[in-house]
Amino acid sequence: MSDNQPLALAPRRRAQAVRAMFARIARRYDLMNRLMTAGQDVQWRKEVIRRAGLSAGESLLDLGAGTGDLAISAARQTPGLHPVAADFTLEMMQVGKRRLEQAPPPAKVTLPWIAADALELPFAPESFHAVVSGFLMRNVTDLPRALAEQYRVLKPGGRIVILDTTRPSRHWLAPLIRLHLHLVIPLLGRLIAGDSAAYTYLPNSTEAFLSAEELAARMTQAGFTQVGFVRRMFATMAIHWGLKPPSSHQE
């Protein structure tokens, strides 16, 4: 299978290939994120939680949670929060669960781990005050459906915050960004994670994904209001946010 073949597969087969890829790199996933972003991803996740506007007693869904970085960060930042981590790759959640079990007090967090497909969430309508995701949306095979599912499980007035890569814009740094995406990241993937194929797919999926403006438009089409975004890391990352209207109720 070629390095970027998952992008060309039919939706079901692409989802299976992406799940298998994340299963392979689960043990080195967090380390690779730190290396690829020079540690900036930690600050981006803190910004995601801040923009979610969470309070004690509220419920949070970390969708595509992987090893649970967002849910864990939110629980530590907001005592009394009720976070749930959901992902469709068991191996990623197992890594996160083991890390939590090994954490010394007071770093321990109680976190439910739920196997879930972003296109068919196993939650009742209006279950959560906020839904956040990190590096999920460019991997889903049906973006409108994934947004619709997040809209469905949000309470009226609930908040969505998305952290993901965004298609790099053309500017004077573009050659250096392309070098980082297509040479440095696959090399790190081979040396650190032992999987250059996975870390070739990830840059390719970045370039194939929507621009920040296009994703904001899709969020608006899904029914979210007050949609906005900021770019980070030389405009290769973006944090989007939106609100489910307070008057919105499920049929």
C-alpha positions in Angstrom: 0.0 0.0 0.0 1.4 3.4 -0.9 2.0 5.9 1.8 -0.9 8.2 0.9 -3.3 5.5 -0.3 -5.8 6.0 2.6 -6.8 9.3 1.0 -7.8 7.6 -2.2 -9.7 4.7 -0.6 -13.5 4.4 -0.4 -14.9 5.8 2.9 -15.3 2.5 4.8 -11.8 1.2 3.7 -10.3 4.6 4.4 -11.7 4.5 8.0 -10.3 1.0 8.5 -6.9 2.1 7.2 -6.8 5.2 9.4 -7.8 3.2 12.5 -5.0 0.6 11.8 -2.5 3.4 11.3 -3.3 5.1 14.6 -3.2 1.7 16.3 0.4 1.2 15.0 1.7 4.6 16.2 -0.3 4.8 19.5 2.7 4.3 21.8 4.7 7.2 20.2 1.8 9.4 19.1 2.1 12.0 21.9 5.9 12.2 21.7 5.6 12.7 17.9 3.1 15.5 18.4 5.5 17.3 20.8 8.4 16.9 18.3 6.5 17.9 15.2 5.1 21.0 16.8 8.1 21.9 19.0 5.9 21.4 22.0 3.3 24.0 20.9 0.5 21.5 20.8 0.4 21.6 24.6 -0.5 25.3 24.5 -3.0 24.8 21.6 -4.9 22.2 23.7 -5.0 24.7 26.7 -6.4 27.3 24.3 -9.1 24.8 23.1 -10.2 24.2 26.7 -10.2 27.9 27.4 -12.3 28.6 24.4 -14.8 25.9 25.4 -15.6 28.0 28.4 -16.1 25.1 30.8 -17.4 25.3 34.4 -17.6 22.9 37.3 -20.5 20.5 36.9 -20.6 20.7 33.1 -20.1 17.8 30.7 -17.4 17.6 28.0 -17.0 15.2 25.1 -13.4 14.9 23.8 -14.1 13.4 20.4 -11.4 11.5 18.6 -9.7 11.7 22.0 -6.8 9.4 21.2 -4.8 9.2 24.4 -7.1 11.7 26.1 -4.9 14.8 26.2 -7.8 17.3 25.8 -10.1 15.5 28.3 -7.3 15.1 30.9 -6.2 18.7 30.5 -9.8 19.9 30.9 -10.3 17.9 34.0 -7.2 19.3 35.6 -8.0 22.8 34.6 -11.6 22.7 35.7 -12.2 20.7 39.0 -15.7 19.2 39.1 -15.9 18.9 35.3 -17.4 15.7 33.8 -15.3 14.8 30.8 -15.7 11.8 28.5 -13.0 10.5 26.1 -14.3 8.9 22.9 -12.3 7.4 20.1 -12.5 4.6 17.5 -9.0 3.3 18.0 -8.8 1.0 21.1 -5.0 1.1 21.2 -4.9 4.9 21.5 -7.3 4.8 24.4 -5.3 2.0 26.1 -2.2 4.1 26.1 -4.1 7.0 27.6 -5.7 4.8 30.2 -2.4 3.3 31.3 -0.8 6.8 31.5 -3.6 7.9 33.8 -3.3 4.8 36.0 0.4 5.4 36.4 0.1 9.2 37.2 0.9 10.1 40.8 -1.5 12.0 43.0 -2.8 14.7 42.6 -2.4 14.2 38.8 -4.9 11.3 38.7 -8.1 11.9 36.8 -11.2 9.8 36.6 -12.1 9.5 32.9 -14.6 7.3 31.2 -13.3 5.9 27.9 -15.9 5.2 25.2 -15.4 3.4 21.9 -17.2 5.6 19.4 -17.4 6.5 15.7 -17.5 10.2 15.0 -20.2 9.6 12.4 -22.5 7.7 14.7 -22.1 8.8 18.3 -23.5 6.6 21.0 -24.9 9.4 23.0 -28.4 10.9 23.5 -29.3 14.2 22.0 -28.3 17.3 24.1 -25.8 15.3 26.3 -22.9 17.7 26.5 -22.1 21.3 27.3 -19.1 21.2 25.0 -17.5 19.0 22.4 -13.8 19.4 21.6 -11.5 17.6 19.2 -7.8 17.5 18.4 -6.6 16.5 15.0 -9.8 14.5 14.2 -11.8 16.3 11.6 -9.4 15.9 8.6 -9.5 12.2 9.2 -13.3 11.7 9.1 -14.8 10.3 5.9 -18.0 12.4 6.0 -17.4 15.9 7.5 -21.0 17.2 7.3 -22.2 14.1 9.2 -19.5 14.4 11.8 -20.4 18.0 12.4 -24.1 17.1 12.5 -23.5 14.4 15.1 -21.6 16.9 17.3 -24.4 19.4 16.9 -26.9 16.7 17.9 -25.2 15.7 21.2 -24.6 19.3 22.3 -27.0 21.0 24.6 -28.6 24.2 23.3 -26.1 26.9 23.9 -23.3 24.3 23.9 -19.9 25.0 22.4 -17.8 23.2 19.8 -14.0 23.7 19.5 -11.9 22.1 16.9 -8.1 21.9 16.7 -6.7 20.6 13.5 -4.3 21.2 10.7 -5.3 23.6 7.9 -4.2 23.7 4.3 -1.1 25.9 4.2 -1.5 29.2 2.5 1.0 30.4 -0.1 3.5 32.8 1.4 7.3 33.2 1.6 7.6 30.4 4.2 5.8 27.9 2.0 8.9 26.1 0.8 10.1 25.6 4.4 6.7 24.4 5.5 6.6 21.9 2.6 10.1 20.7 3.6 8.9 20.2 7.2 5.8 18.4 6.1 7.3 16.1 3.5 10.8 15.5 4.7 11.2 16.3 8.4 7.9 14.7 9.6 8.3 11.4 7.7 11.9 11.2 8.9 10.9 11.7 12.5 8.1 9.2 12.0 10.6 6.6 10.8 13.1 7.2 13.5 10.8 7.7 16.5 7.6 5.8 15.7 9.1 3.3 13.2 6.4 4.2 10.7 7.2 6.7 8.0 4.1 5.7 6.1 1.8 7.1 8.8 3.8 10.3 9.0 3.6 10.6 5.2 -0.2 10.2 5.3 -0.6 12.9 8.0 1.1 15.7 6.0 -0.8 14.6 2.9 -4.1 14.7 4.7 -3.2 18.2 5.9 -2.7 19.5 2.3 -5.9 17.7 1.2 -8.0 19.2 4.0 -10.1 22.3 3.9 -8.8 25.8 4.4 -9.6 27.5 7.7 -12.3 29.6 5.9 -13.8 26.5 4.3 -14.1 24.6 7.6 -15.7 27.7 9.2 -18.3 27.8 6.4 -19.0 24.1 6.9 -19.6 24.7 10.6 -22.1 27.5 9.8 -23.9 25.2 7.3 -24.2 22.6 10.1 -26.1 25.1 12.2 -23.4 26.5 14.4 -23.4 30.3 15.1 -20.8 32.7 16.3 -18.2 30.7 14.3 -14.7 31.9 14.4 -11.1 30.7 14.1 -7.5 31.6 14.7 -4.4 30.3 12.9 -1.3 29.0 14.6 2.2 27.7 13.7 2.7 29.7 10.5 -0.9 29.2 9.5 -0.6 25.4 9.3 -2.9 24.9 12.4 -6.2 26.4 13.2 -8.6 26.4 16.2 -12.2 26.8 15.3 -15.2 27.4 17.6 -18.9 27.8 17.4 -22.1 27.8 19.4 -25.2 25.7 19.1 -28.0 28.3 19.3 -29.6 28.5 22.8 -33.1 28.1 21.3 -32.1 25.0 19.4 -34.0 21.8 20.4 -33.9 18.3 18.9 -37.1 17.3 17.0 
